Every structure is written in structure tokens, then in C-alpha cells.
Amino acid sequence: MALTKETTASIVSKFGANASDTGNSNVQIALMTERIKELTAHCKTFPKDTCAQRGLLKVVGARRKLLKYLKRTNLEGYRSLIKELGIRK
């Protein structure tokens, strides 16, 4: 259920300033979005897995906080990121 190294590396290189820029808000939000997609698919397959559902809610909450921070500090970056990730319509 965890992200593979290759997936993580590709997301970091796409959204970060360089290959080791994992602390960037854009990178963290993109990684959480990928994790949310995987957990959502898992929860649809296994609806009684309450631990996975709780983990999904925790990741969604953490992403929401980071998105709120990004919106407050860099509005144009926020808009481009949600458009690229397809988070909000």
C-alpha cells in the first residue's frame, strides 16, 4: 500500500525544484494525492478495513492543511497545483 520508490522519485522530480526536494509543499501535496488514490482504491475493494479508512481520513486531513497553507502563501502556485493534480473542480 505504500508508494514505490520509482513513483515517489517521479513525483518529486516533477513537482520539486530538484531530485531531493521532498520538503516542498507542492511535492508533499502531490505525494499525498497519490497515496489517497491508492487508499481509496483499497477501501473500495475492502470496505470493512476500518484501519485503512482511518488512515485515508488522516492523509486527507493533512493534505487539506497543506493546501490551506499553500493557498495562503502562494495563491497562483495553489491554483496551478490543484489544476495539474485535478483535486478540485
Backbone atoms as SQL, in Angstrom:
CREATE TABLE atoms (id INTEGER PRIMARY KEY, chain TEXT, resi INTEGER, resn TEXT, atom TEXT, x REAL, y REAL, z REAL);
INSERT INTO atoms VALUES
  (1, 'A', 1, 'MET', 'N', 0.799, -1.191, 0.000),
  (2, 'A', 1, 'MET', 'CA', 0.000, 0.000, 0.000),
  (3, 'A', 1, 'MET', 'C', 0.851, 1.268, 0.000),
  (4, 'A', 2, 'ALA', 'N', 2.099, 1.163, 0.298),
  (5, 'A', 2, 'ALA', 'CA', 2.967, 2.331, 0.267),
  (6, 'A', 2, 'ALA', 'C', 3.390, 2.625, -1.166),
  (7, 'A', 3, 'LEU', 'N', 3.780, 3.863, -1.396),
  (8, 'A', 3, 'LEU', 'CA', 4.239, 4.257, -2.719),
  (9, 'A', 3, 'LEU', 'C', 5.597, 3.636, -3.003),
  (10, 'A', 4, 'THR', 'N', 5.820, 3.243, -4.239),
  (11, 'A', 4, 'THR', 'CA', 7.111, 2.673, -4.601),
  (12, 'A', 4, 'THR', 'C', 8.149, 3.777, -4.728),
  (13, 'A', 5, 'LYS', 'N', 9.398, 3.395, -4.705),
  (14, 'A', 5, 'LYS', 'CA', 10.480, 4.369, -4.827),
  (15, 'A', 5, 'LYS', 'C', 10.438, 5.074, -6.172),
  (16, 'A', 6, 'GLU', 'N', 10.084, 4.328, -7.210),
  (17, 'A', 6, 'GLU', 'CA', 10.042, 4.909, -8.551),
  (18, 'A', 6, 'GLU', 'C', 8.928, 5.953, -8.661),
  (19, 'A', 7, 'THR', 'N', 7.769, 5.641, -8.084),
  (20, 'A', 7, 'THR', 'CA', 6.649, 6.589, -8.102),
  (21, 'A', 7, 'THR', 'C', 7.002, 7.840, -7.329),
  (22, 'A', 8, 'THR', 'N', 7.581, 7.654, -6.157),
  (23, 'A', 8, 'THR', 'CA', 7.973, 8.786, -5.327),
  (24, 'A', 8, 'THR', 'C', 9.014, 9.644, -6.039),
  (25, 'A', 9, 'ALA', 'N', 10.002, 9.008, -6.647),
  (26, 'A', 9, 'ALA', 'CA', 11.045, 9.750, -7.340),
  (27, 'A', 9, 'ALA', 'C', 10.486, 10.534, -8.522),
  (28, 'A', 10, 'SER', 'N', 9.552, 9.949, -9.247),
  (29, 'A', 10, 'SER', 'CA', 8.987, 10.655, -10.400),
  (30, 'A', 10, 'SER', 'C', 8.151, 11.853, -9.951),
  (31, 'A', 11, 'ILE', 'N', 7.410, 11.705, -8.856),
  (32, 'A', 11, 'ILE', 'CA', 6.608, 12.823, -8.350),
  (33, 'A', 11, 'ILE', 'C', 7.509, 13.937, -7.826),
  (34, 'A', 12, 'VAL', 'N', 8.571, 13.562, -7.114),
  (35, 'A', 12, 'VAL', 'CA', 9.495, 14.563, -6.575),
  (36, 'A', 12, 'VAL', 'C', 10.187, 15.310, -7.707),
  (37, 'A', 13, 'SER', 'N', 10.595, 14.602, -8.749),
  (38, 'A', 13, 'SER', 'CA', 11.270, 15.281, -9.854),
  (39, 'A', 13, 'SER', 'C', 10.312, 16.160, -10.638),
  (40, 'A', 14, 'LYS', 'N', 9.032, 15.798, -10.683),
  (41, 'A', 14, 'LYS', 'CA', 8.058, 16.578, -11.441),
  (42, 'A', 14, 'LYS', 'C', 7.655, 17.862, -10.707),
  (43, 'A', 15, 'PHE', 'N', 7.424, 17.770, -9.397),
  (44, 'A', 15, 'PHE', 'CA', 6.902, 18.907, -8.641),
  (45, 'A', 15, 'PHE', 'C', 7.959, 19.645, -7.823),
  (46, 'A', 16, 'GLY', 'N', 9.123, 19.056, -7.620),
  (47, 'A', 16, 'GLY', 'CA', 10.155, 19.692, -6.810),
  (48, 'A', 16, 'GLY', 'C', 11.129, 20.502, -7.636),
  (49, 'A', 17, 'ALA', 'N', 11.943, 21.294, -6.947),
  (50, 'A', 17, 'ALA', 'CA', 12.959, 22.095, -7.626),
  (51, 'A', 17, 'ALA', 'C', 14.098, 21.215, -8.132),
  (52, 'A', 18, 'ASN', 'N', 14.420, 20.152, -7.371),
  (53, 'A', 18, 'ASN', 'CA', 15.428, 19.196, -7.805),
  (54, 'A', 18, 'ASN', 'C', 15.020, 17.806, -7.318),
  (55, 'A', 19, 'ALA', 'N', 15.869, 16.823, -7.527),
  (56, 'A', 19, 'ALA', 'CA', 15.511, 15.432, -7.227),
  (57, 'A', 19, 'ALA', 'C', 15.415, 15.138, -5.731),
  (58, 'A', 20, 'SER', 'N', 16.009, 15.980, -4.897),
  (59, 'A', 20, 'SER', 'CA', 15.978, 15.723, -3.457),
  (60, 'A', 20, 'SER', 'C', 15.119, 16.738, -2.705),
  (61, 'A', 21, 'ASP', 'N', 14.242, 17.438, -3.400),
  (62, 'A', 21, 'ASP', 'CA', 13.411, 18.481, -2.797),
  (63, 'A', 21, 'ASP', 'C', 12.093, 17.898, -2.308),
  (64, 'A', 22, 'THR', 'N', 12.155, 17.096, -1.246),
  (65, 'A', 22, 'THR', 'CA', 10.949, 16.443, -0.742),
  (66, 'A', 22, 'THR', 'C', 10.200, 17.287, 0.277),
  (67, 'A', 23, 'GLY', 'N', 10.775, 18.364, 0.748),
  (68, 'A', 23, 'GLY', 'CA', 10.122, 19.195, 1.748),
  (69, 'A', 23, 'GLY', 'C', 9.215, 20.254, 1.164),
  (70, 'A', 24, 'ASN', 'N', 9.250, 20.428, -0.135),
  (71, 'A', 24, 'ASN', 'CA', 8.429, 21.420, -0.801),
  (72, 'A', 24, 'ASN', 'C', 6.949, 21.071, -0.616),
  (73, 'A', 25, 'SER', 'N', 6.122, 22.075, -0.391),
  (74, 'A', 25, 'SER', 'CA', 4.689, 21.839, -0.180),
  (75, 'A', 25, 'SER', 'C', 4.048, 21.191, -1.389),
  (76, 'A', 26, 'ASN', 'N', 4.439, 21.610, -2.582),
  (77, 'A', 26, 'ASN', 'CA', 3.872, 21.030, -3.800),
  (78, 'A', 26, 'ASN', 'C', 4.177, 19.537, -3.883),
  (79, 'A', 27, 'VAL', 'N', 5.374, 19.159, -3.537),
  (80, 'A', 27, 'VAL', 'CA', 5.779, 17.748, -3.586),
  (81, 'A', 27, 'VAL', 'C', 4.993, 16.954, -2.556),
  (82, 'A', 28, 'GLN', 'N', 4.877, 17.491, -1.344),
  (83, 'A', 28, 'GLN', 'CA', 4.156, 16.777, -0.294),
  (84, 'A', 28, 'GLN', 'C', 2.691, 16.590, -0.656),
  (85, 'A', 29, 'ILE', 'N', 2.074, 17.619, -1.234),
  (86, 'A', 29, 'ILE', 'CA', 0.671, 17.518, -1.630),
  (87, 'A', 29, 'ILE', 'C', 0.510, 16.500, -2.746),
  (88, 'A', 30, 'ALA', 'N', 1.425, 16.489, -3.709),
  (89, 'A', 30, 'ALA', 'CA', 1.342, 15.526, -4.810),
  (90, 'A', 30, 'ALA', 'C', 1.528, 14.096, -4.303),
  (91, 'A', 31, 'LEU', 'N', 2.444, 13.891, -3.369),
  (92, 'A', 31, 'LEU', 'CA', 2.643, 12.556, -2.797),
  (93, 'A', 31, 'LEU', 'C', 1.409, 12.103, -2.014),
  (94, 'A', 32, 'MET', 'N', 0.821, 13.025, -1.260),
  (95, 'A', 32, 'MET', 'CA', -0.386, 12.666, -0.511),
  (96, 'A', 32, 'MET', 'C', -1.542, 12.352, -1.450),
  (97, 'A', 33, 'THR', 'N', -1.627, 13.066, -2.558),
  (98, 'A', 33, 'THR', 'CA', -2.688, 12.810, -3.529),
  (99, 'A', 33, 'THR', 'C', -2.553, 11.409, -4.114),
  (100, 'A', 34, 'GLU', 'N', -1.343, 11.005, -4.430),
  (101, 'A', 34, 'GLU', 'CA', -1.119, 9.652, -4.958),
  (102, 'A', 34, 'GLU', 'C', -1.466, 8.603, -3.905),
  (103, 'A', 35, 'ARG', 'N', -1.096, 8.871, -2.674),
  (104, 'A', 35, 'ARG', 'CA', -1.410, 7.952, -1.569),
  (105, 'A', 35, 'ARG', 'C', -2.923, 7.851, -1.371),
  (106, 'A', 36, 'ILE', 'N', -3.622, 8.972, -1.492),
  (107, 'A', 36, 'ILE', 'CA', -5.076, 8.983, -1.345),
  (108, 'A', 36, 'ILE', 'C', -5.728, 8.154, -2.443),
  (109, 'A', 37, 'LYS', 'N', -5.209, 8.246, -3.652),
  (110, 'A', 37, 'LYS', 'CA', -5.755, 7.447, -4.754),
  (111, 'A', 37, 'LYS', 'C', -5.609, 5.957, -4.465),
  (112, 'A', 38, 'GLU', 'N', -4.452, 5.552, -3.971),
  (113, 'A', 38, 'GLU', 'CA', -4.234, 4.143, -3.650),
  (114, 'A', 38, 'GLU', 'C', -5.118, 3.683, -2.496),
  (115, 'A', 39, 'LEU', 'N', -5.237, 4.493, -1.461),
  (116, 'A', 39, 'LEU', 'CA', -6.059, 4.114, -0.316),
  (117, 'A', 39, 'LEU', 'C', -7.540, 4.071, -0.678),
  (118, 'A', 40, 'THR', 'N', -7.966, 4.963, -1.554),
  (119, 'A', 40, 'THR', 'CA', -9.365, 4.956, -1.987),
  (120, 'A', 40, 'THR', 'C', -9.686, 3.675, -2.734),
  (121, 'A', 41, 'ALA', 'N', -8.790, 3.263, -3.620),
  (122, 'A', 41, 'ALA', 'CA', -8.999, 2.011, -4.350),
  (123, 'A', 41, 'ALA', 'C', -9.019, 0.827, -3.385),
  (124, 'A', 42, 'HIS', 'N', -8.141, 0.841, -2.396),
  (125, 'A', 42, 'HIS', 'CA', -8.096, -0.240, -1.405),
  (126, 'A', 42, 'HIS', 'C', -9.393, -0.290, -0.595),
  (127, 'A', 43, 'CYS', 'N', -9.888, 0.879, -0.195),
  (128, 'A', 43, 'CYS', 'CA', -11.110, 0.915, 0.615),
  (129, 'A', 43, 'CYS', 'C', -12.335, 0.488, -0.186),
  (130, 'A', 44, 'LYS', 'N', -12.313, 0.715, -1.493),
  (131, 'A', 44, 'LYS', 'CA', -13.427, 0.240, -2.323),
  (132, 'A', 44, 'LYS', 'C', -13.394, -1.282, -2.443),
  (133, 'A', 45, 'THR', 'N', -12.189, -1.853, -2.492),
  (134, 'A', 45, 'THR', 'CA', -12.053, -3.302, -2.581),
  (135, 'A', 45, 'THR', 'C', -12.362, -3.979, -1.258),
  (136, 'A', 46, 'PHE', 'N', -11.902, -3.379, -0.169),
  (137, 'A', 46, 'PHE', 'CA', -12.071, -3.947, 1.168),
  (138, 'A', 46, 'PHE', 'C', -12.837, -2.965, 2.053),
  (139, 'A', 47, 'PRO', 'N', -14.156, -2.916, 1.946),
  (140, 'A', 47, 'PRO', 'CA', -14.928, -1.903, 2.677),
  (141, 'A', 47, 'PRO', 'C', -14.927, -2.075, 4.199),
  (142, 'A', 48, 'LYS', 'N', -14.590, -3.240, 4.706),
  (143, 'A', 48, 'LYS', 'CA', -14.584, -3.441, 6.157),
  (144, 'A', 48, 'LYS', 'C', -13.229, -3.145, 6.801),
  (145, 'A', 49, 'ASP', 'N', -12.259, -2.715, 6.022),
  (146, 'A', 49, 'ASP', 'CA', -10.935, -2.389, 6.546),
  (147, 'A', 49, 'ASP', 'C', -10.980, -0.990, 7.156),
  (148, 'A', 50, 'THR', 'N', -11.369, -0.918, 8.424),
  (149, 'A', 50, 'THR', 'CA', -11.543, 0.379, 9.069),
  (150, 'A', 50, 'THR', 'C', -10.210, 1.075, 9.343),
  (151, 'A', 51, 'CYS', 'N', -9.150, 0.318, 9.494),
  (152, 'A', 51, 'CYS', 'CA', -7.836, 0.927, 9.712),
  (153, 'A', 51, 'CYS', 'C', -7.394, 1.699, 8.469),
  (154, 'A', 52, 'ALA', 'N', -7.651, 1.150, 7.307),
  (155, 'A', 52, 'ALA', 'CA', -7.310, 1.843, 6.059),
  (156, 'A', 52, 'ALA', 'C', -8.186, 3.073, 5.885),
  (157, 'A', 53, 'GLN', 'N', -9.451, 2.985, 6.289),
  (158, 'A', 53, 'GLN', 'CA', -10.340, 4.139, 6.179),
  (159, 'A', 53, 'GLN', 'C', -9.876, 5.268, 7.090),
  (160, 'A', 54, 'ARG', 'N', -9.432, 4.916, 8.279),
  (161, 'A', 54, 'ARG', 'CA', -8.938, 5.929, 9.207),
  (162, 'A', 54, 'ARG', 'C', -7.650, 6.553, 8.677),
  (163, 'A', 55, 'GLY', 'N', -6.770, 5.723, 8.123),
  (164, 'A', 55, 'GLY', 'CA', -5.550, 6.241, 7.528),
  (165, 'A', 55, 'GLY', 'C', -5.836, 7.170, 6.369),
  (166, 'A', 56, 'LEU', 'N', -6.841, 6.823, 5.574),
  (167, 'A', 56, 'LEU', 'CA', -7.242, 7.678, 4.447),
  (168, 'A', 56, 'LEU', 'C', -7.713, 9.034, 4.953),
  (169, 'A', 57, 'LEU', 'N', -8.522, 9.030, 5.996),
  (170, 'A', 57, 'LEU', 'CA', -9.009, 10.300, 6.545),
  (171, 'A', 57, 'LEU', 'C', -7.874, 11.147, 7.112),
  (172, 'A', 58, 'LYS', 'N', -6.887, 10.503, 7.708),
  (173, 'A', 58, 'LYS', 'CA', -5.748, 11.247, 8.249),
  (174, 'A', 58, 'LYS', 'C', -4.931, 11.899, 7.135),
  (175, 'A', 59, 'VAL', 'N', -4.722, 11.167, 6.042),
  (176, 'A', 59, 'VAL', 'CA', -3.952, 11.712, 4.917),
  (177, 'A', 59, 'VAL', 'C', -4.728, 12.842, 4.250),
  (178, 'A', 60, 'VAL', 'N', -6.040, 12.687, 4.122),
  (179, 'A', 60, 'VAL', 'CA', -6.868, 13.740, 3.527),
  (180, 'A', 60, 'VAL', 'C', -6.807, 15.008, 4.382),
  (181, 'A', 61, 'GLY', 'N', -6.860, 14.847, 5.702),
  (182, 'A', 61, 'GLY', 'CA', -6.771, 16.000, 6.597),
  (183, 'A', 61, 'GLY', 'C', -5.424, 16.696, 6.512),
  (184, 'A', 62, 'ALA', 'N', -4.369, 15.929, 6.434),
  (185, 'A', 62, 'ALA', 'CA', -3.026, 16.514, 6.328),
  (186, 'A', 62, 'ALA', 'C', -2.874, 17.257, 5.008),
  (187, 'A', 63, 'ARG', 'N', -3.414, 16.677, 3.923),
  (188, 'A', 63, 'ARG', 'CA', -3.340, 17.352, 2.621),
  (189, 'A', 63, 'ARG', 'C', -4.158, 18.629, 2.641),
  (190, 'A', 64, 'ARG', 'N', -5.312, 18.593, 3.311),
  (191, 'A', 64, 'ARG', 'CA', -6.148, 19.790, 3.396),
  (192, 'A', 64, 'ARG', 'C', -5.413, 20.924, 4.096),
  (193, 'A', 65, 'LYS', 'N', -4.686, 20.591, 5.172),
  (194, 'A', 65, 'LYS', 'CA', -3.929, 21.612, 5.895),
  (195, 'A', 65, 'LYS', 'C', -2.824, 22.198, 5.021),
  (196, 'A', 66, 'LEU', 'N', -2.118, 21.329, 4.274),
  (197, 'A', 66, 'LEU', 'CA', -1.064, 21.826, 3.395),
  (198, 'A', 66, 'LEU', 'C', -1.635, 22.680, 2.265),
  (199, 'A', 67, 'LEU', 'N', -2.782, 22.287, 1.726),
  (200, 'A', 67, 'LEU', 'CA', -3.414, 23.092, 0.681),
  (201, 'A', 67, 'LEU', 'C', -3.847, 24.453, 1.214),
  (202, 'A', 68, 'LYS', 'N', -4.332, 24.476, 2.432),
  (203, 'A', 68, 'LYS', 'CA', -4.727, 25.741, 3.063),
  (204, 'A', 68, 'LYS', 'C', -3.514, 26.653, 3.240),
  (205, 'A', 69, 'TYR', 'N', -2.394, 26.077, 3.661),
  (206, 'A', 69, 'TYR', 'CA', -1.155, 26.837, 3.803),
  (207, 'A', 69, 'TYR', 'C', -0.686, 27.368, 2.456),
  (208, 'A', 70, 'LEU', 'N', -0.709, 26.517, 1.429),
  (209, 'A', 70, 'LEU', 'CA', -0.257, 26.928, 0.111),
  (210, 'A', 70, 'LEU', 'C', -1.142, 28.026, -0.450),
  (211, 'A', 71, 'LYS', 'N', -2.432, 27.925, -0.232),
  (212, 'A', 71, 'LYS', 'CA', -3.365, 28.951, -0.713),
  (213, 'A', 71, 'LYS', 'C', -3.091, 30.286, -0.037),
  (214, 'A', 72, 'ARG', 'N', -2.751, 30.243, 1.240),
  (215, 'A', 72, 'ARG', 'CA', -2.479, 31.461, 1.998),
  (216, 'A', 72, 'ARG', 'C', -1.164, 32.119, 1.571),
  (217, 'A', 73, 'THR', 'N', -0.164, 31.315, 1.239),
  (218, 'A', 73, 'THR', 'CA', 1.159, 31.861, 0.951),
  (219, 'A', 73, 'THR', 'C', 1.436, 32.073, -0.531),
  (220, 'A', 74, 'ASN', 'N', 0.871, 31.223, -1.407),
  (221, 'A', 74, 'ASN', 'CA', 1.184, 31.299, -2.835),
  (222, 'A', 74, 'ASN', 'C', -0.079, 30.925, -3.625),
  (223, 'A', 75, 'LEU', 'N', -0.927, 31.910, -3.880),
  (224, 'A', 75, 'LEU', 'CA', -2.222, 31.641, -4.493),
  (225, 'A', 75, 'LEU', 'C', -2.091, 31.114, -5.919),
  (226, 'A', 76, 'GLU', 'N', -1.184, 31.675, -6.703),
  (227, 'A', 76, 'GLU', 'CA', -1.012, 31.208, -8.087),
  (228, 'A', 76, 'GLU', 'C', -0.459, 29.786, -8.128),
  (229, 'A', 77, 'GLY', 'N', 0.488, 29.484, -7.241),
  (230, 'A', 77, 'GLY', 'CA', 1.017, 28.127, -7.150),
  (231, 'A', 77, 'GLY', 'C', -0.053, 27.139, -6.725),
  (232, 'A', 78, 'TYR', 'N', -0.919, 27.566, -5.815),
  (233, 'A', 78, 'TYR', 'CA', -2.034, 26.736, -5.359),
  (234, 'A', 78, 'TYR', 'C', -2.967, 26.415, -6.522),
  (235, 'A', 79, 'ARG', 'N', -3.330, 27.440, -7.278),
  (236, 'A', 79, 'ARG', 'CA', -4.255, 27.235, -8.397),
  (237, 'A', 79, 'ARG', 'C', -3.665, 26.329, -9.465),
  (238, 'A', 80, 'SER', 'N', -2.394, 26.511, -9.773),
  (239, 'A', 80, 'SER', 'CA', -1.779, 25.661, -10.797),
  (240, 'A', 80, 'SER', 'C', -1.638, 24.216, -10.308),
  (241, 'A', 81, 'LEU', 'N', -1.348, 24.034, -9.028),
  (242, 'A', 81, 'LEU', 'CA', -1.186, 22.682, -8.482),
  (243, 'A', 81, 'LEU', 'C', -2.505, 21.913, -8.470),
  (244, 'A', 82, 'ILE', 'N', -3.589, 22.543, -8.021),
  (245, 'A', 82, 'ILE', 'CA', -4.860, 21.818, -7.987),
  (246, 'A', 82, 'ILE', 'C', -5.370, 21.551, -9.396),
  (247, 'A', 83, 'LYS', 'N', -5.017, 22.419, -10.319),
  (248, 'A', 83, 'LYS', 'CA', -5.412, 22.174, -11.714),
  (249, 'A', 83, 'LYS', 'C', -4.631, 20.999, -12.288),
  (250, 'A', 84, 'GLU', 'N', -3.339, 20.951, -11.992),
  (251, 'A', 84, 'GLU', 'CA', -2.489, 19.872, -12.506),
  (252, 'A', 84, 'GLU', 'C', -2.817, 18.522, -11.883),
  (253, 'A', 85, 'LEU', 'N', -3.135, 18.521, -10.583),
  (254, 'A', 85, 'LEU', 'CA', -3.453, 17.270, -9.904),
  (255, 'A', 85, 'LEU', 'C', -4.923, 16.869, -10.088),
  (256, 'A', 86, 'GLY', 'N', -5.753, 17.810, -10.486),
  (257, 'A', 86, 'GLY', 'CA', -7.166, 17.514, -10.654),
  (258, 'A', 86, 'GLY', 'C', -7.875, 17.277, -9.337),
  (259, 'A', 87, 'ILE', 'N', -7.516, 18.029, -8.319),
  (260, 'A', 87, 'ILE', 'CA', -8.076, 17.813, -6.990),
  (261, 'A', 87, 'ILE', 'C', -9.477, 18.400, -6.885),
  (262, 'A', 88, 'ARG', 'N', -9.606, 19.679, -7.205),
  (263, 'A', 88, 'ARG', 'CA', -10.900, 20.354, -7.063),
  (264, 'A', 88, 'ARG', 'C', -11.380, 20.788, -8.432),
  (265, 'A', 89, 'LYS', 'N', -12.663, 20.691, -8.613),
  (266, 'A', 89, 'LYS', 'CA', -13.229, 21.032, -9.921),
  (267, 'A', 89, 'LYS', 'C', -13.725, 22.455, -9.931);
